[in-house]
Amino acid sequence: MLTKNQIIEMIQQFNQSARLEWLQLFDTTALRRYLDHLQWTMEPRGGQSTWIREGDTPAVVSRLPQD
């Protein structure tokens, strides 16, 4: 199982604008979900490439950092 820091490093390989400080605000489950989504975006588009959004999240979300 990947550590939180390993997941963050992998996310930053796909999304170089994702700042470490921002990513550290999220728990491992949320980071893993985001990494999975980023990996799916690298697949060629077409019938074989599908991504199924988990039922516990709406199509559009935003997050505010907690102080």
C-alpha angles and dihedrals in degrees: 000000000000121000122235091255092051091051091049091051090051091048090052090054089060098033110032092179092063105107120221092229091055096046092049089064091070128077123245094258093055092045092050091050090051092048091051089052092049091050091052090053089062091062117099111261117251144081095315094051113078134152121195116205112224114250096239095069130063120233092257123039137166131191132207120204115245115235 
